[in-house]
Amino acid sequence: METPKKITSLSSLLTHALVIPVWMLVFYLLYEPAWAMGWLDMGQGKSTFNLLMIMCIVLGVISLSRIIMKAYRKWIPLTWLRYAVWYACEWLAMSLFVGMYMALMYKGEYPYFAAVGRSAVLLFASTIYPYLVINLLFTAIGISEEPKDADDDLLRLYDSTKRLKLVIAAGAIQYIQADENYVIIRYTEGERIKEYTLRNSMKSLEELMQQHGIVRCQRSYYVNPQHVKVLRRDKEGMIVAELDHPDLKPIRVSPKYYDQLSARL
């Protein structure tokens, strides 16, 4: 399932980049957990200074990560699983940089990988809650803002490498035809018929077509029942679907799919 677009909006980016590091700073200054503050203090009263520096590192990592995420989403759908993996990578990157900073501050007295492990715990404890709250907030906003009727009618078509290639209203599609390793999408734009060739398979598109009411009429064709004027027999006795656009030829209907198509007319 894809995340709402609001998750990668500019307002979400700024909220993550500003709220999470500030929350972390306030959390440790307010509660002063001994397991963290003793390590950050270094026995030299540097806990506040180190926290400020760590806050800057967190701000930088999150800002860069979210800018990349926003660009990434233009090409590949951002599912919740990918989003969770992205957060894990953000947390790991922050841990590596904070661990490096603390190892340098200790001047070799604290091993780097031990510092990374300690940083990972410190960052997870202080960032997981604001991450959850911010994402729940922007998910709720995104769902409420998206026009459900309009969005539900949009088909987002990806190629075999999961790159978004075409966004089109389902109602505009007349039919989809298989062509070896490609599919040809014929659709209306105004009164004109247009076509788009997509590198993908009929099988990969099947679930998406079913969701939008576009059904198989034979092995190599999906047809949109909205545009089928009538099912009739041609001169050879074969059942064909006659479409409502004058520039399109009738499409043969396999007996296997006849009942499914006729039920939608």
LOMI-316239 format. One line per field, with one value per residue (C-alpha): residue in one letter; z, y, x. Coordinates in nm, 3 decimals. Layout:
residues N
residu <- A:...
z <- Z:...
y <- Y:...
x <- X:...
***
This chain:
residues 265
residu <- M:E:T:P:K:K:I:T:S:L:S:S:L:L:T:H:A:L:V:I:P:V:W:M:L:V:F:Y:L:L:Y:E:P:A:W:A:M:G:W:L:D:M:G:Q:G:K:S:T:F:N:L:L:M:I:M:C:I:V:L:G:V:I:S:L:S:R:I:I:M:K:A:Y:R:K:W:I:P:L:T:W:L:R:Y:A:V:W:Y:A:C:E:W:L:A:M:S:L:F:V:G:M:Y:M:A:L:M:Y:K:G:E:Y:P:Y:F:A:A:V:G:R:S:A:V:L:L:F:A:S:T:I:Y:P:Y:L:V:I:N:L:L:F:T:A:I:G:I:S:E:E:P:K:D:A:D:D:D:L:L:R:L:Y:D:S:T:K:R:L:K:L:V:I:A:A:G:A:I:Q:Y:I:Q:A:D:E:N:Y:V:I:I:R:Y:T:E:G:E:R:I:K:E:Y:T:L:R:N:S:M:K:S:L:E:E:L:M:Q:Q:H:G:I:V:R:C:Q:R:S:Y:Y:V:N:P:Q:H:V:K:V:L:R:R:D:K:E:G:M:I:V:A:E:L:D:H:P:D:L:K:P:I:R:V:S:P:K:Y:Y:D:Q:L:S:A:R:L
z <- 0.000:-0.101:0.156:0.119:-0.083:0.223:0.387:0.139:0.114:0.193:0.518:0.625:0.536:0.746:1.037:1.046:1.012:1.285:1.535:1.572:1.668:1.898:2.060:2.117:2.278:2.507:2.599:2.729:2.895:3.068:3.183:3.206:3.194:3.372:3.111:2.839:3.018:3.186:2.847:2.688:2.984:2.942:3.299:3.171:3.184:2.804:2.793:2.669:2.409:2.281:2.265:2.057:1.818:1.792:1.724:1.430:1.295:1.321:1.150:0.862:0.807:0.816:0.584:0.322:0.353:0.309:0.006:-0.157:-0.058:-0.225:-0.548:-0.527:-0.509:-0.853:-1.004:-0.767:-0.549:-0.177:-0.001:0.378:0.376:0.180:0.410:0.718:0.557:0.479:0.844:0.949:0.708:0.847:1.200:1.097:0.919:1.222:1.448:1.231:1.224:1.593:1.683:1.479:1.651:2.002:1.924:1.811:2.123:2.338:2.139:2.094:2.451:2.339:2.045:1.734:1.702:2.072:2.023:1.723:1.929:2.212:1.968:1.806:2.142:2.232:1.900:1.887:2.239:2.164:1.800:1.765:1.939:1.735:1.416:1.491:1.592:1.289:1.042:1.192:1.170:0.805:0.710:0.858:0.682:0.352:0.362:0.447:0.172:-0.114:-0.324:-0.297:-0.593:-0.834:-0.702:-0.701:-1.075:-1.153:-1.285:-1.201:-1.449:-1.378:-1.609:-1.530:-1.333:-1.109:-1.262:-1.287:-1.656:-1.699:-1.480:-1.648:-1.558:-1.574:-1.761:-2.048:-2.128:-2.415:-2.407:-2.335:-2.577:-2.519:-2.756:-2.660:-2.365:-2.384:-2.350:-2.569:-2.386:-2.611:-2.449:-2.535:-2.493:-2.588:-2.905:-3.019:-2.965:-2.828:-2.739:-2.497:-2.510:-2.166:-2.094:-1.870:-1.883:-1.883:-1.571:-1.378:-1.459:-1.378:-1.015:-1.096:-1.384:-1.163:-0.905:-1.169:-1.339:-1.655:-1.746:-1.974:-2.287:-2.418:-2.335:-2.500:-2.424:-2.135:-2.229:-2.042:-2.009:-1.995:-2.364:-2.487:-2.680:-2.744:-2.758:-3.089:-3.327:-3.634:-3.978:-3.861:-3.564:-3.311:-3.024:-3.046:-2.827:-3.026:-2.875:-2.861:-3.047:-3.426:-3.489:-3.299:-3.444:-3.253:-3.025:-3.013:-2.683:-2.566:-2.438:-2.119:-2.041:-2.198:-1.876:-1.681:-1.940:-2.011:-1.637:-1.629:-1.921
y <- 0.000:0.339:0.616:0.941:1.212:1.439:1.221:1.354:1.710:2.016:2.072:1.713:1.754:2.071:1.920:1.612:1.818:2.068:1.887:1.562:1.714:1.970:1.697:1.492:1.790:1.871:1.504:1.461:1.803:1.756:1.395:1.366:0.983:0.879:0.613:0.878:1.197:1.039:0.932:1.269:1.458:1.285:1.388:1.741:1.900:1.876:1.711:2.019:2.102:1.745:1.735:2.052:1.907:1.579:1.780:1.947:1.608:1.473:1.784:1.749:1.377:1.406:1.710:1.541:1.211:1.370:1.572:1.250:1.074:1.343:1.308:0.927:0.919:1.077:0.758:0.474:0.429:0.478:0.191:0.168:-0.111:0.104:0.396:0.182:0.069:0.434:0.531:0.245:0.376:0.729:0.600:0.398:0.699:0.921:0.655:0.626:1.002:1.058:0.760:0.911:1.247:1.096:0.873:1.184:1.375:1.090:1.107:0.734:0.644:0.514:0.264:0.378:0.080:0.096:0.465:0.378:0.119:0.363:0.635:0.401:0.338:0.708:0.813:0.542:0.621:0.991:0.989:0.696:0.876:1.201:0.995:0.803:1.112:1.319:1.038:0.962:1.333:1.372:1.043:1.167:1.503:1.335:1.100:1.385:1.612:1.361:1.384:1.023:1.013:1.169:0.980:0.645:0.681:0.739:0.456:0.481:0.263:0.145:-0.034:-0.363:-0.177:-0.014:0.331:0.542:0.602:0.706:0.845:0.836:0.832:0.475:0.594:0.722:0.377:0.196:-0.121:-0.261:-0.499:-0.731:-0.696:-0.941:-0.780:-0.466:-0.361:-0.099:0.126:0.292:0.575:0.884:1.240:1.463:1.306:1.162:0.813:0.802:0.514:0.453:0.160:0.033:-0.229:-0.463:-0.781:-0.839:-1.053:-0.775:-0.536:-0.777:-0.679:-0.307:-0.352:-0.545:-0.266:-0.017:-0.236:-0.307:-0.674:-0.934:-1.017:-1.256:-1.363:-1.058:-0.788:-0.595:-0.391:-0.114:-0.211:0.160:0.186:-0.136:-0.051:-0.407:-0.766:-0.930:-1.207:-1.118:-1.283:-1.570:-1.638:-1.505:-1.285:-0.934:-0.624:-0.318:-0.004:0.339:0.520:0.511:0.483:0.155:-0.187:-0.448:-0.678:-1.049:-1.190:-1.533:-1.760:-1.796:-1.425:-1.361:-1.397:-1.174:-0.897:-0.922:-0.901:-0.555:-0.412
x <- 0.000:0.137:0.185:-0.017:0.160:0.146:0.413:0.672:0.539:0.752:0.561:0.633:1.001:1.031:0.838:1.063:1.381:1.292:1.071:1.269:1.608:1.444:1.236:1.552:1.730:1.437:1.390:1.744:1.768:1.433:1.458:1.840:1.855:2.173:2.266:2.282:2.384:2.687:2.822:2.748:2.897:3.237:3.319:3.382:3.037:2.992:2.650:2.462:2.727:2.733:2.355:2.352:2.607:2.414:2.097:2.273:2.383:2.027:1.889:2.136:2.077:1.698:1.693:1.912:1.727:1.383:1.493:1.617:1.292:1.083:1.282:1.278:0.899:0.867:1.009:0.918:0.605:0.673:0.497:0.474:0.733:0.979:0.904:0.983:1.310:1.388:1.340:1.570:1.836:1.794:1.837:2.145:2.301:2.242:2.393:2.705:2.765:2.686:2.907:3.190:3.144:3.145:3.445:3.636:3.528:3.661:3.988:4.017:3.926:3.586:3.590:3.402:3.167:3.084:3.002:2.781:2.591:2.539:2.434:2.182:2.012:2.023:1.870:1.606:1.484:1.445:1.323:1.082:0.794:0.808:0.853:0.532:0.333:0.443:0.373:0.033:-0.051:0.052:-0.113:-0.442:-0.404:-0.314:-0.613:-0.852:-0.716:-0.711:-1.028:-1.142:-1.377:-1.128:-0.829:-1.007:-1.066:-0.698:-0.487:-0.118:0.063:0.417:0.655:0.828:1.099:0.834:0.878:0.564:0.497:0.135:-0.142:-0.481:-0.850:-0.978:-1.285:-1.070:-0.930:-1.098:-0.892:-0.545:-0.376:-0.080:0.216:0.495:0.678:0.465:0.104:-0.063:-0.307:-0.566:-0.758:-0.957:-0.840:-1.127:-1.265:-0.932:-0.794:-0.441:-0.216:0.068:0.308:0.413:0.676:0.481:0.274:-0.101:-0.068:0.107:-0.177:-0.460:-0.522:-0.511:-0.755:-0.997:-0.990:-1.102:-1.362:-1.162:-1.198:-1.043:-1.234:-0.970:-0.616:-0.454:-0.710:-0.861:-1.167:-1.348:-1.718:-1.807:-1.722:-1.881:-2.198:-2.306:-2.189:-2.283:-2.181:-1.980:-2.004:-1.785:-2.011:-1.758:-1.875:-1.730:-1.748:-1.843:-1.692:-1.850:-1.571:-1.609:-1.233:-1.200:-1.268:-1.472:-1.274:-1.333:-1.458:-1.349:-1.631:-1.425:-1.467:-1.809:-2.011:-1.775:-1.797:-2.170:-2.246:-2.090:-2.290
***
